[in-house]
Structure formats: structure tokens, C-alpha cells
Amino acid sequence: MKKEILENQILRSQMLFFDPPETRVVFRTAPTTEAAPKDSSEMPSPYKMPPADILDIEPAVTVLVSGDIRFRFYAPEAKTVEVAGLGGGFSRDRRPMTKGPDGWWTATVSGIQPGFHYHEYFVDGNRLVNPDGLCGYGCFYAINYFDLPSDEDDFWMLKDVPHGDVRMEYYKSSVNGRIKCAWVYTPPGYDSETERYPVVYIQHGVGENETGWIWQGKLNLIADNLIAEGKCPKLLIVMNAGYAFREDEDPVFFPGDFDSELVDDCIPFIDAKYRTLADKRHRAVSGLSLGSVQAFYTAMKHRELFGSLGVFSGGFPVKRSEYDYSDYFKDKDTVNSDFDLIFVSGGDQEGFVETTLPILDEIRSAGVKIVDYHRPGYHVWDVWRYSAYEFLQLLFK
């Protein structure tokens, strides 16, 4: 594994901190006229110094040169601590950790495949988040994760190139009256320039939210690096929370009327506030998993608004209980006129070749233009990073 990849700063950054989490400041109390305690054991508990090893610089998850992973969890009173993945490249089997005299539990695990990995800790049988590890929002809760990168993963690394901004914007949903938060990536130089930019609207998957494409997906860094290399144009990227329930609706897989919220509320807000190229040829919609189904539905329903579509790890759902576009994809002239790009991707281990590729080949046999991309991987963020990397290079040509 390349040293510059293994030591890249972004591997140790997350939503709660940008510098390494094990960097700590120790506050010592100022001298007073009262007699100072002889040692830390006599100090009042709020001021007691933590054990020296708690201030150890070793992180909660360490990628070893061998490719093995060492996990650490501080639980001095626990009887048992275990660590497990969520399946795929890191199985759900719970690995027992060994307690040291300092209260740190450790385990070294072999055979984890390269890629992005959510994982969990179980302390005396209870699932807990490791406060010393990287943490994001996934699977509907705060969850730890780590990357075991390969030598091909430098495209999403933090590099010394011009960087864009990630901004938080608030708009009101006409679907349920709630204030929604959209994260907006603006390219390097946006504030000092006057030009207008194309826009990509991109959605997260089920159990995630608008933060995922930044902290887990590294999409801002992917865009920074591609723009610096001249491989994609400067553009805006808009990331929304795809849940648009009303109070009288049940939480189902296709969550509420997000299509109306995106088209009627978010897009007009973005076009009014940002310097967009507000026409279909410069507007794309995309997403992963659940977000890919939402993107497909919105693109089909509003072909006057979107000229490009990206479907990551969602199959190619031309027909669902909510819609049926089977006949539409039999008309190659209409489809090829409506869309400059239809991009469909997935991981080999999530069944893309066996299930999705035959559907695409059948549609393409009628002359419909669809670009497919697949690579080794499961239904996880490393597949979606690669998908976004390929998709952005094909847009707005």
C-alpha cells in the first residue's frame, strides 16, 4: 500500500473533527494558596488526570502494514468487548477483544477486504459507539467507520489543490412544512468569479442523510481533484435529505414526496441564490441505493428539467408500484433526445453483473444509450465514490 495514501489526513477526519481524534489537550489546574495534592489520586474527580495511556497517540482503528486492522476501545469496567463489521468485506462475526491492564481492549483482525467499512462495538453485549473512532450517520444512527484504502484510492484523498466550499442552506418544504437543510458544494473560485455553473443534485441512501456524500463519500474532494486535473468542469453539487414524510404517512422505502420537494422547493431556491445554468442540459440528478430510485423517478417525471441521470447501486428500476416507464425505454429516439447521459453503476458483489447488466443490455439492444460502470465491491461507500468519480467526468460534455 502506498505510504502517501495510508498516511493521508482525510483517513483520520470525520464530522466531529478534522485533525486526528487522538490529539488531546490536558488542562492542569492553576496553583492556589491551598496545599496542592501530592499526586493526581488525591485530586477532586473533575480535575483528576486521566491515565497516561488514555492520552496515547494510537487511534481507535489502525491499518497495519500487513493489511490487518487493530481496534482499540477504552472500557476499564467492562467484562467483555467485541468488534464486528456489517457484512460484505468485514463480516458480522463478533471478534472478542482482549483487555489490557490500562483498561484498553484491543483486537487485531485479518482478512478484511479493502474498502469502506461501517463497524460496531459491543460492550457487555450492548452496542456502543467508540468515541475515539471515526463516526458518521449511517444505518439510521451514529456509527463508527474506517477505510482500508487500496493504491487506487488517491482520487478521493485530500490533496494540495484549490478547494471548493461546502455550504449549509435552509429552505422550506411545501410537502410537509418543515425546514430542510441542503449541503451545497461550490467549486474553487466561486466567490471571486462571475460565471454560471451546471448543477448536480445527488441523493444519499436509506438510513443516511445529506451529510453522507461529504463525510463518507468524500464527494467534495473528488470534485476538487477532478477539477484540478481538468477532468470535469467547475460545477455545483447539491445534497439533500431525501425524507419528505407528512405526519399522516408511514415510513416506507420510497419516503414521502421528495420529488415535489426537490423540484418545487429546492431547485428554485438554488437557482435563485446561486449562479446556476438553469436549463436541463446543465442540470443532473443522481443518487445511490434509495437515492438512485428517487433520482430515476424524478428524472423520468421531469424530463424537461434534467438532461443527465446517475443511478448508483440501485439496479435500473424502470418499473415499480409507483410508476412504469417500460414503454418509454422502447423508444430510443425519445430517450436519446431527452438525456445527454444515463449512467448506471454498482458493485460486482452486490449483483450488478448478474441482475442489472442484463436489463441494461436489453434496453441498449433497442438503441438506447446507457453507460454502465461496475467494479469489485459491495453495497458500500467505496463503490459509490468510484461511481461518482466516473459520473462527474462524463457530465456536461
Secondary structure, DSSP 8 states (H G I E B T S, - for coil): --HHHHT-GGGG-BTTBSS-TT----------SS---SSGGGS-GGG----GGGG-S--SEEE-TTS-EEEEEE-TT-S-EEEEE-BTTB-S--EE-EE-TTSEEEEEE----SEEEEEEEEETTEEE--TTS-EEEETTEEEEEEEE--TTGGGGS--SS---EEEEEEEE-TTT--EEEEEEEE-TTGGG----B-EEEEE--TT--TTHHHHTT-HHHHHHHHHHTTSS---EEEEE---B--TTS---SS-B-HHHIIIIIIHHHHHHHS-B--SGGGEEEEEETHHHHHHHHHHHHTTTT-SEEEEESS---SEETTEE-TTGGG-HHHHHHH-SEEEEEEEGGGTIIIIIHHHHHHHHTTT---EEEEES--SSHHHHHHHHHHHHHHTT-
